[in-house]
Amino acid sequence: MTNPDVLVVGGGPGGAAAGYWLARRGLSTMVVEKKTYPREKACGDGLTPRAIKQLVDMGFDFAGHHRIVGLRAYTGDVRLEMPWPEHSIYPNWGAVVRRSDLDMQVAALAGKQGAVVASGVEAVPNIECGDLTSVTLKRKGHDDEVVTPKYVVVADGSLSRFGRKLGMQRRKDYPFGLAVRGYWESPNSQDEYIESQLAIKDRDGKSMPGYGWVFPLGDGQINIGAGVVSSFKGWKGLNTSQLLEAYVAGLPGYWELTGDSLVRAPIGGKLPMSLSVGPRFGRNWVAVGDAIGAVNPFNGEGIDYAYETGRMAAGYIADAIATGNPAALQGYTQELDDIFNDYQRVARRFVMVIGHPTMMKTFTYLGMRSRPLMEWALKVMANLLEPEERGLSERIYGAVERIVKIAPDPLLK
Ligand SMILES: Cc1cc2nc3c(=O)[nH]c(=O)nc-3n(C[C@H](O)[C@H](O)[C@H](O)COP(=O)(O)OP(=O)(O)OC[C@H]3O[C@@H](n4cnc5c(N)ncnc54)[C@H](O)[C@@H]3O)c2cc1C
């Protein structure tokens, strides 16, 4: 396919979903992925009900993959198991699927719709006077190929070198996440709950704004990881590998880790969040997923938002091509703002507040002592409120203020 209607740069969740929905609209679509499937990606492999919905919509086959009924949260010896809530749009289950399998299978679904999926191909933008004029495709052992698609989807992930060349930049005043994960063997890998320890502690016992997780894969292995947000003093000197080590050392005994349980050494990455990267589109391109910082600051979830933004971008590109009017792309950023601005603003505020260690302690202390409060928090953090439950900002700001006021004094010392 020399000149597809749309070239998608990156074959992770954002790119594969964009490819799927573009091809389904009948557009000639090429997805290029610089690595070769199955490719490894630093990730917790956790899929919330929002992500499940997107996958179901694309016809993903969950047979053989490990389903999850809810979240077990704990701090100290206080523990709460909370099923995923019932919802009018989203299913009440999640899953843990290795990214190496997940991304390959979703890319294959895009292929089934008619997209050409080429792995081992790196895309490099050609820019003249700030304008994207064509894209060079580089494949080892082959001559470079220059293509001039009508539109390009930038889905090249958190580092987004392609996007940076188009002038995209991350807002430095917004927080971002840092996380690391590895795989361990555990006889408890069939656990139906994902687990997280709130207010994870560093080696000196200081509470961090983030959490440690165990996401069971159901195949004899578990994904263990730790992540924090950059809203606390001293995050620049943080060693996430040491944070993970401390977390693994303190894991509950039922995971039954031994000295030989580690099967894959931990790797980490950045989580650009809160729609912190822009511009999100140009004359002939649209960016999605981590490339626009679409990760949810509340819980570090980015797979679903990459699917959602990829799908959304595909719709606006299809409109722009159908009408011959590139101005249709404006609708993409407008819809993102309409749907997510309010939520992201609250999430941003939340991570700034918990960057203060005493506030993190206060939230976990109070939350873990009230099941209704934690169930509500789970719904908010996984973005699973019903449409009529929105109007979040005022309620959450109010709740945050109330928690600060009623927090027992010793906690604030
Ligand atoms: C440690 C860690 C744990 C996480 N855990 C979770 C979790 O449990 N659940 C969750 O929902 N989210 C999680 N996330 C976030 C999630 O991984 C990302 O939000 C998600 O992968 C974003 O998808 P994407 O398609 O935008 O980018 P990516 O998944 O990064 O895909 C981008 C792709 O583009 C390719 N690419 C880059 N440049 C080029 C180029 N020039 N040409 C061709 N190809 C290119 C890359 O090789 C890559 O495959 C985690 C992140 C980290 C770091």
The ligand as a MOL file (V3000), in Angstrom:
LIG
                    3D

  0  0  0     0  0            999 V3000
M  V30 BEGIN CTAB
M  V30 COUNTS 53 58 0 0 0
M  V30 BEGIN ATOM
M  V30 1 C 4.9930 0.1500 34.4370 0
M  V30 2 C 3.6770 0.5600 33.8090 0
M  V30 3 C 2.5060 -0.0790 34.1890 0
M  V30 4 C 1.2840 0.2480 33.5810 0
M  V30 5 N 0.1770 -0.4670 33.9230 0
M  V30 6 C -0.9970 -0.2330 33.2860 0
M  V30 7 C -2.1230 -1.0590 33.5420 0
M  V30 8 O -2.0730 -2.0370 34.3060 0
M  V30 9 N -3.2980 -0.7660 32.8980 0
M  V30 10 C -3.3910 0.2840 32.0240 0
M  V30 11 O -4.4860 0.5200 31.5040 0
M  V30 12 N -2.3100 1.0620 31.7430 0
M  V30 13 C -1.1190 0.8130 32.3290 0
M  V30 14 N -0.0080 1.5550 31.9880 0
M  V30 15 C -0.1350 2.5930 30.9430 0
M  V30 16 C -0.1910 1.9440 29.5320 0
M  V30 17 O 0.8830 1.0490 29.3820 0
M  V30 18 C -0.1400 3.0040 28.4320 0
M  V30 19 O -1.0050 4.0540 28.7610 0
M  V30 20 C -0.5310 2.4200 27.0730 0
M  V30 21 O 0.4160 1.4840 26.6360 0
M  V30 22 C -0.6670 3.5360 26.0200 0
M  V30 23 O -0.9000 2.9780 24.7340 0
M  V30 24 P -0.3260 3.7240 23.4370 0
M  V30 25 O -0.7980 2.9370 22.2750 0
M  V30 26 O -0.6270 5.1610 23.5070 0
M  V30 27 O 1.2640 3.6210 23.5660 0
M  V30 28 P 2.2490 2.2920 23.5870 0
M  V30 29 O 1.5160 1.1860 24.1900 0
M  V30 30 O 3.4780 2.7680 24.1700 0
M  V30 31 O 2.4060 2.0040 22.0450 0
M  V30 32 C 3.1760 2.8400 21.2270 0
M  V30 33 C 3.8230 1.9680 20.1570 0
M  V30 34 O 4.4090 2.7960 19.1560 0
M  V30 35 C 5.6010 2.1930 18.7080 0
M  V30 36 N 6.3980 3.2640 18.0920 0
M  V30 37 C 6.9960 4.3100 18.7220 0
M  V30 38 N 7.5780 5.1140 17.8300 0
M  V30 39 C 7.3460 4.5740 16.5960 0
M  V30 40 C 7.7180 4.9650 15.2780 0
M  V30 41 N 8.4030 6.0880 15.0390 0
M  V30 42 N 7.3390 4.1730 14.2500 0
M  V30 43 C 6.6320 3.0270 14.4800 0
M  V30 44 N 6.2640 2.6140 15.7160 0
M  V30 45 C 6.6000 3.3880 16.7660 0
M  V30 46 C 6.2030 1.5980 19.9630 0
M  V30 47 O 7.1220 0.5610 19.6710 0
M  V30 48 C 4.9480 1.0900 20.6920 0
M  V30 49 O 4.6670 -0.2620 20.3930 0
M  V30 50 C 1.2320 1.2650 32.5890 0
M  V30 51 C 2.4050 1.9330 32.2140 0
M  V30 52 C 3.6120 1.5840 32.8120 0
M  V30 53 C 4.8870 2.2970 32.3790 0
M  V30 END ATOM
M  V30 BEGIN BOND
M  V30 1 1 1 2
M  V30 2 1 2 3
M  V30 3 2 2 52
M  V30 4 2 3 4
M  V30 5 1 4 5
M  V30 6 1 4 50
M  V30 7 2 5 6
M  V30 8 1 6 7
M  V30 9 1 6 13
M  V30 10 2 7 8
M  V30 11 1 7 9
M  V30 12 1 9 10
M  V30 13 2 10 11
M  V30 14 1 10 12
M  V30 15 2 12 13
M  V30 16 1 13 14
M  V30 17 1 14 15
M  V30 18 1 14 50
M  V30 19 1 15 16
M  V30 20 1 16 17
M  V30 21 1 16 18
M  V30 22 1 18 19
M  V30 23 1 18 20
M  V30 24 1 20 21
M  V30 25 1 20 22
M  V30 26 1 22 23
M  V30 27 1 23 24
M  V30 28 2 24 25
M  V30 29 1 24 26
M  V30 30 1 24 27
M  V30 31 1 27 28
M  V30 32 2 28 29
M  V30 33 1 28 30
M  V30 34 1 28 31
M  V30 35 1 31 32
M  V30 36 1 32 33
M  V30 37 1 33 34
M  V30 38 1 33 48
M  V30 39 1 34 35
M  V30 40 1 35 36
M  V30 41 1 35 46
M  V30 42 1 36 37
M  V30 43 1 36 45
M  V30 44 2 37 38
M  V30 45 1 38 39
M  V30 46 1 39 40
M  V30 47 2 39 45
M  V30 48 1 40 41
M  V30 49 2 40 42
M  V30 50 1 42 43
M  V30 51 2 43 44
M  V30 52 1 44 45
M  V30 53 1 46 47
M  V30 54 1 46 48
M  V30 55 1 48 49
M  V30 56 2 50 51
M  V30 57 1 51 52
M  V30 58 1 52 53
M  V30 END BOND
M  V30 END CTAB
M  END
